[in-house]
Amino acid sequence: MVDASLPNLNRSRNGYTFTALSLLVLSCSKPDVSGPVTIMAVTSQAGHCQYQIEAVELKTLKSLNQFKGSLGQVVYSPTEITNDNLVEENLYQSLPVSFAEQDGIYFPLDLKTWIASSLYAAMETTYSLTQSIDPSFDMVTKVANHSETRLVYNAKVQADDGVSISDNASYVRISSSETNYEKLNFLISYPTLETKNLPIGLNLGIFAHEYTHMIFSYQFYDAKSELGLEFNEADGTVNTIDALDEGMSDIFAFYAIQDPNFFHCSFPGDHRDMSKTRSFETSVPRNRAASFDPHEDGAVWASIQYRIGSAIGHPVNGKSLLSLMKSLPSCLASNKVISADFKKVAACHLEQLSGTARAQARTVYNQSLGVYGNLP
Amino acid sequence: MRILTFILCLLSLGISDPALAKQKRRVPLMPLRELDLAPRQSPIRHNVSGIARHEIGLDLATLGVRQPVESDLLGFQVFYGIRASSRHALIRNLAIVPSIGFFRHQESSGNASIKKQFLELGAAVAWTINPLSRTPWHLSLQNHLDYVSTSLSVADTSVAAPSTLRFRMGPELGIDFAIGNDARMHFSTQATFPFESPTRLFLGISSGIRFGI
C-alpha cells in the first residue's frame, strides 16, 4: 500500500534541506562591501543633546570589512602606543567589525563596530561639509596620502605622568623622513572610562573637531612652511594660534553636526557652548605656559564665529574661515615673522568677507574682542 | 490437659498480637530483589549503567565568544544563559540530546549600549565513554542553530538590528555525578565554531542537573 502523503512529505523535506543549506551558505559567506555604504550612527536632532540612531551614508568607504576608505582606515593597536612607535606600520591591525545588513543598511553588532562607524562618519561628514561650503576645497587633493590616515580606536597611550589617557581624543600629524609616510595623520580616540553620557567615540562632533585640526594643519601650517615664516615666540603668538586652532575646530564641528554644545553631551562639566555670548576677558600668556588651556580661548573664538554665522549665514562664514586658515600666515607676517593676537586675526578675517557680511562681522568682533580692543 | 493447653495458647495468641504491635522489635527483612520492583516500573526505566534512558535537564551556561579586541575575559565576550535539554538513549552508549537555550550579553560605554541575545536550538549526539561508572563521561558532537537579535541604544533611543541565524558545531566533553537514584549533576565544556568567515571559537561551560523520566 502506498502512502499518499509521502510525496508531499518528501517535497517538504527537500524544502527544509534547501532552506538549511541556503542558511549555511549565507552564514559562511561574508562578502566585502565597497562604495557608498549606509550604516547606523548616532546623529544629532534639532536641539541640544537630542540624539537619534539613524542611517548615515558613507560615500568614501572602500572596504567595510577593513573599515578602510579614501579618507583613511579605522585601526587599533593591541599594544601601547608611544611617541616613538606611533608611526610603526606593524603596530596597527584592522579592527574586526561585525554588521548585520537589512535593506542595504548595515547595523553594528558590537560597540567597537559602532564606534568605528562613528569615527569614520564624523571624518567624512566634516570632509563633505568643507566641500559643500567651498566646492573648490578638497582635502583629498591637499593630502596626498589621505587614505593612509589612521583613526585609532581606543588607543592605549600613557601620558607624561604615567597614567593612561582616557575619555579624550586627539589629532597627531607626523612629518618624519624616517617613515615611508610623509605627514602621516592620526585621529586618536582613547578609551571611555569616566564618561557617563554620550561616549566620545559616538559623539560625531568630537571627531569632526579632531578632523578640523587636520584641515587647519594643512591650511595654516603648510602655508606658513611654504612661505618660510616663523612664529614670534615672545608675544603670545604661539598660544594665540593654538587657541585659534581649537576655536576653528569647535565651530566646524558645529557646522558638521548642528549642535553648538556637542561637548556638553559627553562632558557635562565643560563650558564650550558656542551659542552663549562670550568675549575675551584676558589675553593669552605671552610665553608658552603649562597652565594655559587653548580650549578656553578657542571656545570664545568659536562663540564669536557662531554669532557672526548667525548674522551672515553659517555657510558664508564657514567659507571665509576656510580661506582665513590659508591666508592667515601671510596676513599676520611681517619680515618673515608671524605675530598674532585675536584682534589681528579678526582683522584678517574681515578681509575674507565683503559688503554687509563684513560690516556685520565687524560689529560682532567689536562686541566680543574685549581685552584686545575694537577693530578700526 | 492437652485441651486446656490448646485453649491457653489460643487465648495467648489473641492477646499477644496487640502487645507485639507495641513492642519495637526489629524484624529481619529480606532485601528487595530486582524482580520485586520490576512490575512497578517502566521496562525501559534503567539500563545497566544506572543512567536513565530518558532524562530531562536544566543547565546554567556561560558561552565565551572569541573576541581579541575589547573582550570581557581572557579574549572572550561572555554570554550568560540557561539551557534546557533532554537525553534519549539509543543504545547503551549512544544518545541524542536535543536542547533549547537562551543567552544574553550587554556591553556599555557611557549611556550607549548594545544588547545581544540569542535563542539556541541544539541537537547533539552523545557517546558515553564509561556507562557502568557512577561518574560517566560523555563525549558529544554539538550542533547549534542560533537566532541572534541585537539592539543598539543611546540615552532614551534604541533601534533593533536585523536578526540573524548562525549555525555552529563542535565537540563537548561532560561528566555526571549521581546525587540520587534519579538525579545527576552534570558538568560540561564545549568548543563550537560557526560556519562563517572568519570563524570564531565559541567556548562554553555549563553545569546543571538531570532527572530520569
Interface residues (C-beta under 8 A of the other chain):
Chain A: L23 L24 L26 S27 C28 S29 K30 M40 V42 C49 Y51 Q52 I53 Y76 P78 L95 P96 A100 E101 Q102 F107 P108 L109 D110 L111 K112 W114 I115 Y153 N154 T192 T195 K196 N197 L198 P199 G201 L202 S266
Chain B: Q67 P68 V69 E70 Q77 E107 S108 S109 G110 N111 A112 S113 I114 K116 T150 L152 S153 V154 A155 T157 S158 V159 A161 P162 S163 T164 L165 R166 F167 P194 F195 E196 S197 P198
